[in-house]
Amino acid sequence: MTRLLVDGVHAGFPGAPVLHGVDLEVPDGALAAVLGASGGGKTTLLRCIAGFHPVTAGRIRIGDRVVAGDGVDERPERRRIGLVPQDGALFSHLTVAGNVGFGLDRAGRRNGRVGEVLDLVGLADLAGRRPGELSGGQQQRVALARALAPAPALVLLDEPFTALDASLRGEVREQVRAALRAAGATAVLVTHDQEEALGIADVVAVLRAGRVVQAGSPRSVYGEPVDVGVGTFVGDAVVLPAAVRAERAASVLGEHAVPAPDGPGRILVRPEQLRLVAPDRGPVGRVLEVVFHGRDTTVVLDVGGARVRCRTADADVPGPGREVGVEVCGPVRFYPE
């Protein structure tokens, strides 16, 4: 089994610590997305796992082997890690097959492994082409095939979809995810894209200021954020002042049951939880703006002086200046001051 365990890892540069006791566990065969803003330590964590950056405290275990910490600092080439960099980093003078087989020994290049992994990523018919003849998405899949070719214990992906056009990104993400699943690979994806992390990962870890502040399934991180910072980072959120009395949080959106002690704080709801209804059925808001996205629409409201965003799939939405009622569907999260 190839489980990744990052246990209390500290790392950084002289006079500039970056990671402050990072804990992360990735089960065998799972894809974990490390999600964080720029400068939060994502790349440093990836480099520590890969063996390119030293760990000053804590340890990193891949399967049953400690590869960093406890007096161990295994060289990168001995860690059995496949790396997919942001830009693919393919050799322009080699064919697709040559790139994929570059890290294999002679026996590995002869035993059909190159064709096997190219078939896995859906590029078996392009083995003789050079990188310049491929699309950006195809190049990233070649980079993944090269990383998978030596049958690594772990695959690391460093924001591999950033350079792709928005129209390609979703398709290539799905293809890469399918290839990792087919290979049974344990993988860590570093990204700052919330939709990417929530859409393809089994585990999402939110890294903030060098610490993992929350890790869990995409559904739990999105639906039950540990604080307002996580809630607003992993998706669009409506955050409003509220006060709790007798386990009822009162805000401009009405009263909501919350398991919290009396006192002031803030509630967090997702825009898709807000339903537009007749003005006599809930708190009244005035429509300020309507933004059409294709599959749904954002309606921006003024509710009691607060700016509130509602996302709806309804084709018929009220225009600016109209008054509507607002109804909250599902639980709200309350964070005491």
Buried (B, 14 or more C-beta within 10 A) or exposed (E): EBBBBBBBBBBBEEEEBBBBBBBBBBBEBBBBBBBBEEEBBBBBBBBBBBBEBEBBEBBBBBBEBBBBBEEEEBEBEEBBBBBBBBBBEBEEEBBBBBBBBBBBEEEBBEEEBBBBBBBBBBBBEBBEBBBEEBEBBBBBBBBBBBBBBBBBBBBBBBBBBEBBEEEBBBEBBEBBBBBBBEBEBBBBBBBBBBEBBBBBBBBBBBBBBBBBBBBBBBEEBBBBBBBBBBBBBBBEBBBBEBBBEEEBBBBBBBEBEBEBEEEEBBBBBBBBBBBBEEBEEBBBBBBBEBEEEEEBBBBBBBBEEBEBBBBBEEEEBBEEEBEBBBBBEEBBBBBBE
